[in-house]
Amino acid sequence: MRIALIATASFDYCVEYAEMLSDSCEVLFCVPEKSLAARAFVDSQVEVARFDWPRHRSPSSFVLIARLLARIRAWRPDIVHFLGENNIWLNLLPPLLGRTPVVTTVHDIELHPGDTESRRVPRLFVDRFIRQSDAIFVHGENLRSDALAKLPTPAERVFVFPHPPLTYYARLAQRNKMARTKDGLFRVLFFGRIYEYKGLKYLIEAAKLALPRLPSLRVVVAGRGDEPAEGGVPISAMETFELHNRFIPDLELAQLLTDADVVALPYIEASQSGVLMVALAFGLPVIATDVGEIANVVRTTGAGRVIPARDSAALADALVEIGANPPLRRAFAKRAAHALQGIYSRRILAASAKDIYETILGMART
C-alpha cells in the first residue's frame, strides 16, 4: 500500500508518523525543506519529497500546490494523508486529487485557551478541509466523541489512531551519549509552548507547597511564551525555578530530558500531548492532569500519576511522592519502556494504521 503523507502538523509528530508507517506501507513524505534541514536524521525507509513551503500569506503558495500535486500524481499513492488541518492553501489540493481518498488527522477538536498561534487559521478553513476529507483520524475515543458532536464528518469516517511516542529526542541523546547531571537535585521538567491551557501557574503554586517537604526540588521550564509570575515575582527570580524562555534546540532539549526526573503536564485543558509522548519515549515518569486523552495514556501505560486539573495541592503531593521515592520512579520508567515494546510499538501502530487505510479504501470502492 502506498501512502503519501503531507507534513502539516508538528514536525516531530510528522516525522515519527512517517517513520512508523514505513514499517507497513510505502511512504512518500512531503515536507518543508526548512523543517527537514533542522532535523538530525530521518529513517532511510521513508521516501522524502522536499518543498519550499512559503508563509500562509504568500501568493507563491499556488506554486507549492502545483508542485505537490505533480509529485503526488507521479508517485500514484493509494491514499493521501494530511497530518494536520491548519493550512489554508492546502484546501485547494483535495479536489485536484481525483478519486484518490484523502485522510486528515485532526489533532485538536477545539482551540485551546490562550493558543494564539493556532487561531491564525480561521476555523471555516479547517472545517472546509475536514469536509473535503474521506476520513479523519483523532487520537482517542474521547476525541472521537467530541469530533462527532462538533465536526462536519459522518461517524463511519472518524477513526481513532493513538498519538505515537516521539522517540527522536531519546535517539538523539543516545547517539550523542548524553549523561545525566549528577548534583543531587530532583528535576521536574515542564517544556513546550507556554500558553494558558498548559497550567504552569498551578505548577508554580505546587512547587511552593512541595519545597518544604522536598528541598532538592528544581523545576525547569523550557519553551517560548510570556514569563509567568507568582505574587508579582517572575519565576526567573525564584531559586526553585530554572527558566529557558525561548525556542529550545533539539540537542539542548535532549539534554534537559536526560537530566529530568519527571515531566509535569499540569494542563487545565487539552486533547492529547506531544510532550507526554516525548516523555513516554524517554522512559520518564509523568504527572498529568485528567484532561482530554492525556489521562487515558498515563493510566493505560502506568507511566505516572494522574491528578485533577487546577489542583495545586494534589500536584504538590505527587511531586513529593515521586521525588522522595526513587524505586517508584524506576517502576514508572519500566512501565513506559514496556508500553513502547507493546501497545505503542512501531510494529503494532504501523499494522493498525494499515488496517484503517484498508477500511478507507474499501469504503471508497463502494
C-alpha positions as CSV (number, residue, x, y, z in Angstrom):
1,M,0.0,0.0,0.0
2,R,1.3,3.4,-1.0
3,I,0.6,6.4,1.3
4,A,1.5,10.0,0.6
5,L,1.9,12.0,3.8
6,I,1.7,15.8,3.8
7,A,3.6,17.3,6.8
8,T,1.1,19.9,8.0
9,A,1.4,19.4,11.8
10,S,4.2,19.5,14.4
11,F,7.3,18.3,12.6
12,D,8.2,16.0,15.4
13,Y,4.9,14.3,15.1
14,C,5.0,14.1,11.3
15,V,8.5,12.5,11.1
16,E,7.6,10.0,13.8
17,Y,4.4,9.0,12.0
18,A,6.2,8.7,8.6
19,E,8.9,6.5,10.2
20,M,6.3,4.4,12.0
21,L,4.1,3.9,8.9
22,S,7.1,2.9,6.8
23,D,7.1,-0.4,8.7
24,S,3.9,-1.5,6.9
25,C,3.5,0.7,3.9
26,E,5.4,2.5,1.2
27,V,5.6,6.1,2.2
28,L,6.1,9.4,0.3
29,F,6.8,12.1,2.9
30,C,6.1,15.6,1.5
31,V,7.8,18.0,3.8
32,P,9.0,21.7,4.1
33,E,12.7,21.9,3.2
34,K,13.4,24.3,6.1
35,S,12.0,21.8,8.6
36,L,13.9,18.9,7.3
37,A,17.1,20.9,7.3
38,A,17.0,21.3,11.1
39,R,16.4,17.6,11.6
40,A,19.4,15.4,12.6
41,F,18.1,12.2,10.9
42,V,15.1,10.6,9.3
43,D,14.6,6.9,8.8
44,S,16.1,5.8,5.4
45,Q,12.9,3.7,4.7
46,V,11.0,6.9,4.2
47,E,11.0,8.5,0.7
48,V,11.3,12.2,1.3
49,A,10.0,14.9,-1.1
50,R,11.3,18.3,-0.2
51,F,9.4,21.5,-1.0
52,D,9.9,25.2,-0.5
53,W,6.9,26.0,1.9
54,P,6.0,29.7,1.8
55,R,4.3,31.6,4.6
56,H,0.5,31.5,4.7
57,R,0.0,34.9,3.1
58,S,2.4,34.4,0.2
59,P,0.9,34.0,-3.3
60,S,3.8,31.6,-4.1
61,S,1.6,29.0,-2.2
62,F,0.0,28.4,-5.6
63,V,3.4,27.2,-6.8
64,L,3.6,24.8,-3.8
65,I,0.2,23.4,-4.6
66,A,1.1,22.8,-8.2
67,R,4.4,21.1,-7.2
68,L,2.7,18.9,-4.6
69,L,0.0,17.9,-7.0
70,A,2.6,16.9,-9.7
71,R,4.7,14.9,-7.2
72,I,1.8,13.1,-5.8
73,R,0.3,12.2,-9.1
74,A,3.6,11.0,-10.4
75,W,4.0,8.7,-7.3
76,R,0.4,7.4,-7.6
77,P,-0.5,6.8,-4.0
78,D,-3.4,4.7,-2.8
79,I,-4.2,7.4,-0.2
80,V,-3.1,11.0,0.5
81,H,-2.9,11.7,4.3
82,F,-2.7,15.3,5.6
83,L,-1.1,15.0,9.0
84,G,-2.8,18.2,10.2
85,E,-5.6,20.5,9.1
86,N,-4.3,24.0,9.7
87,N,-3.1,25.2,6.3
88,I,-5.4,27.5,4.3
89,W,-3.8,26.9,0.9
90,L,-4.0,23.1,1.1
91,N,-7.8,23.4,0.8
92,L,-7.1,23.6,-2.9
93,L,-5.5,20.2,-3.1
94,P,-8.1,17.6,-2.3
95,P,-10.5,18.4,-5.2
96,L,-7.5,18.1,-7.6
97,L,-6.6,14.6,-6.4
98,G,-9.4,12.9,-8.3
99,R,-10.6,9.6,-6.9
100,T,-7.6,9.2,-4.5
101,P,-9.0,9.1,-1.0
102,V,-8.0,11.9,1.3
103,V,-7.4,11.4,5.0
104,T,-6.8,14.2,7.6
105,T,-5.5,14.0,11.1
106,V,-7.4,16.4,13.4
107,H,-5.2,16.9,16.5
108,D,-7.5,19.4,18.3
109,I,-11.3,19.4,18.0
110,E,-11.4,22.9,19.6
111,L,-8.7,25.5,20.1
112,H,-7.0,25.6,23.5
113,P,-7.3,28.6,25.8
114,G,-4.5,31.1,25.1
115,D,-3.3,29.3,21.9
116,T,-2.9,32.3,19.7
117,E,-0.8,30.5,17.2
118,S,-3.5,28.1,16.1
119,R,-6.0,30.9,15.8
120,R,-4.1,32.3,12.8
121,V,-6.1,29.9,10.6
122,P,-9.8,30.7,10.6
123,R,-12.0,27.8,11.7
124,L,-14.0,28.0,8.5
125,F,-10.9,26.8,6.5
126,V,-10.3,24.0,9.0
127,D,-14.0,22.8,8.7
128,R,-13.8,23.1,4.9
129,F,-10.7,20.9,4.8
130,I,-12.4,18.3,7.0
131,R,-15.5,18.3,4.7
132,Q,-13.3,17.5,1.8
133,S,-11.7,14.5,3.6
134,D,-12.9,11.0,3.0
135,A,-11.9,10.2,6.6
136,I,-10.3,11.8,9.6
137,F,-8.0,10.5,12.4
138,V,-8.3,11.5,16.0
139,H,-6.1,10.5,18.9
140,G,-8.6,8.8,21.3
141,E,-12.2,7.7,22.0
142,N,-12.9,10.9,23.9
143,L,-11.8,13.0,21.0
144,R,-13.9,10.9,18.6
145,S,-17.0,11.7,20.7
146,D,-16.1,15.4,20.5
147,A,-15.5,15.2,16.8
148,L,-18.9,13.5,16.1
149,A,-20.5,16.3,18.1
150,K,-18.6,19.3,16.6
151,L,-17.1,18.4,13.2
152,P,-18.8,18.1,9.8
153,T,-17.9,14.4,9.4
154,P,-20.1,11.2,9.5
155,A,-19.4,8.7,12.3
156,E,-18.3,6.0,9.9
157,R,-15.5,8.3,8.6
158,V,-13.9,9.1,12.0
159,F,-11.1,6.7,13.1
160,V,-9.2,6.5,16.3
161,F,-5.4,6.3,16.0
162,P,-3.2,6.9,19.0
163,H,-0.6,9.6,19.1
164,P,2.7,7.7,18.6
165,P,5.5,8.0,21.0
166,L,8.0,10.7,19.9
167,T,11.3,8.8,20.1
168,Y,13.5,11.3,18.2
169,Y,14.9,13.0,21.3
170,A,15.7,9.7,23.1
171,R,17.5,8.5,20.0
172,L,19.4,11.9,19.7
173,A,20.5,11.6,23.4
174,Q,21.7,8.0,22.8
175,R,23.6,8.9,19.6
176,N,25.3,11.8,21.4
177,K,26.0,9.6,24.5
178,M,24.4,12.2,26.8
179,A,24.9,11.7,30.5
180,R,22.7,12.8,33.4
181,T,23.9,15.8,35.5
182,K,24.6,14.4,39.0
183,D,24.1,17.1,41.5
184,G,21.5,15.7,43.9
185,L,18.6,17.8,42.6
186,F,15.2,16.4,41.8
187,R,14.4,17.9,38.4
188,V,10.8,18.5,37.2
189,L,10.7,19.4,33.6
190,F,7.9,21.5,32.0
191,F,8.5,22.1,28.3
192,G,6.8,23.3,25.2
193,R,4.9,26.4,24.2
194,I,3.8,28.3,27.3
195,Y,0.1,29.0,26.9
196,E,-2.7,29.5,29.4
197,Y,-4.1,25.9,28.9
198,K,-0.7,24.4,30.0
199,G,-1.5,25.3,33.6
200,L,2.0,26.5,34.5
201,K,0.6,28.7,37.3
202,Y,-0.5,25.5,39.1
203,L,3.0,24.0,38.9
204,I,4.4,27.2,40.4
205,E,1.9,27.0,43.3
206,A,2.6,23.3,43.8
207,A,6.4,23.9,43.9
208,K,5.9,26.3,46.8
209,L,3.8,23.8,48.6
210,A,6.2,20.9,47.9
211,L,9.6,22.6,48.6
212,P,9.5,22.3,52.5
213,R,8.9,18.5,52.1
214,L,11.3,18.2,49.1
215,P,14.3,20.5,49.5
216,S,16.0,19.0,46.5
217,L,13.2,20.2,44.1
218,R,14.2,22.1,41.0
219,V,11.6,23.0,38.3
220,V,12.9,23.5,34.8
221,V,10.6,25.5,32.5
222,A,11.7,25.4,28.8
223,G,9.8,26.9,25.9
224,R,8.5,30.1,24.3
225,G,5.9,32.3,25.9
226,D,5.2,35.0,28.4
227,E,7.2,34.6,31.6
228,P,4.8,33.7,34.4
229,A,5.0,35.1,37.9
230,E,3.7,34.3,41.4
231,G,2.7,37.2,43.6
232,G,4.3,39.6,41.2
233,V,7.7,37.8,41.3
234,P,8.8,36.3,37.9
235,I,9.9,32.7,38.1
236,S,13.3,33.5,36.8
237,A,13.9,35.2,40.2
238,M,12.8,32.2,42.2
239,E,15.5,29.9,43.4
240,T,13.5,26.8,42.9
241,F,13.0,27.5,39.1
242,E,15.3,27.4,36.1
243,L,13.8,29.2,33.1
244,H,14.7,28.8,29.4
245,N,12.1,31.2,27.8
246,R,12.9,30.7,24.1
247,F,12.9,28.1,21.4
248,I,14.9,25.1,22.6
249,P,17.2,23.4,20.0
250,D,17.0,19.7,19.6
251,L,20.3,18.8,21.3
252,E,19.5,21.1,24.3
253,L,16.1,19.6,24.8
254,A,17.5,16.1,24.6
255,Q,19.9,17.1,27.4
256,L,17.1,18.6,29.5
257,L,15.2,15.4,29.2
258,T,18.3,13.4,30.1
259,D,18.6,15.4,33.3
260,A,14.9,15.3,34.2
261,D,13.4,13.0,36.9
262,V,9.8,13.6,35.9
263,V,7.8,15.6,33.3
264,A,4.9,17.7,34.6
265,L,1.8,18.3,32.5
266,P,-0.5,20.4,34.7
267,Y,-2.8,21.3,31.9
268,I,-6.2,22.8,32.5
269,E,-7.5,21.7,29.1
270,A,-6.0,19.6,26.3
271,S,-6.8,17.0,23.7
272,Q,-3.6,15.0,23.5
273,S,0.0,15.9,24.1
274,G,3.2,15.6,22.2
275,V,5.1,16.4,25.4
276,L,3.6,13.3,27.0
277,M,4.7,11.2,24.1
278,V,8.2,12.5,24.2
279,A,8.4,11.7,28.0
280,L,7.0,8.2,27.3
281,A,9.6,7.5,24.7
282,F,12.3,8.8,27.0
283,G,11.2,6.5,29.8
284,L,10.4,9.4,32.1
285,P,7.7,9.4,34.8
286,V,4.9,11.9,34.3
287,I,2.5,13.8,36.5
288,A,-0.5,14.8,34.3
289,T,-4.0,16.2,34.8
290,D,-7.2,14.4,33.9
291,V,-7.9,16.2,30.7
292,G,-8.5,15.0,27.1
293,E,-6.7,11.8,26.2
294,I,-3.7,12.5,28.4
295,A,-5.0,10.7,31.5
296,N,-6.0,7.7,29.4
297,V,-2.5,7.3,28.1
298,V,-1.0,7.7,31.5
299,R,-3.4,5.2,33.1
300,T,-3.0,2.7,30.2
301,T,0.8,2.7,30.3
302,G,1.1,3.1,34.1
303,A,3.9,5.6,33.4
304,G,3.0,8.2,36.1
305,R,0.3,9.8,38.3
306,V,-3.0,11.4,37.2
307,I,-4.3,14.3,39.3
308,P,-7.3,16.7,39.0
309,A,-6.8,19.8,36.9
310,R,-6.3,23.1,38.7
311,D,-5.4,21.3,41.9
312,S,-2.0,22.6,43.2
313,A,-2.2,20.6,46.4
314,A,-2.6,17.3,44.6
315,L,0.2,18.3,42.2
316,A,2.5,19.1,45.2
317,D,1.7,15.7,46.8
318,A,2.5,13.9,43.6
319,L,5.8,15.8,43.3
320,V,6.8,14.8,46.8
321,E,5.7,11.2,46.4
322,I,7.7,10.7,43.2
323,G,10.6,12.9,44.3
324,A,11.1,11.0,47.6
325,N,10.8,7.6,46.1
326,P,13.4,6.5,43.5
327,P,12.1,2.9,43.3
328,L,8.7,4.3,42.2
329,R,10.4,6.5,39.5
330,R,12.2,3.4,38.2
331,A,8.9,1.4,38.2
332,F,7.2,4.2,36.1
333,A,10.2,4.2,33.7
334,K,10.0,0.4,33.4
335,R,6.2,0.6,32.5
336,A,6.9,3.3,29.9
337,A,9.5,1.1,28.3
338,H,7.1,-1.9,28.3
339,A,4.5,0.3,26.5
340,L,7.0,1.1,23.8
341,Q,7.5,-2.6,23.3
342,G,3.8,-3.4,23.4
343,I,0.8,-1.3,22.6
344,Y,2.9,1.7,21.5
345,S,5.5,-0.2,19.5
346,R,6.1,0.9,15.9
347,R,5.1,-2.6,14.6
348,I,1.7,-2.6,16.3
349,L,1.0,1.0,15.4
350,A,2.0,0.5,11.8
351,A,-0.2,-2.5,11.4
352,S,-3.1,-0.7,13.0
353,A,-2.7,2.3,10.6
354,K,-2.6,-0.1,7.6
355,D,-5.8,-1.7,8.7
356,I,-7.6,1.6,8.9
357,Y,-6.3,2.6,5.5
358,E,-7.6,-0.7,4.1
359,T,-11.0,0.1,5.6
360,I,-11.0,3.6,4.0
361,L,-10.1,2.1,0.6
362,G,-12.9,-0.4,0.9
363,M,-15.3,2.5,1.6
364,A,-14.0,4.4,-1.4
365,R,-14.7,1.4,-3.7
366,T,-18.4,1.1,-2.6
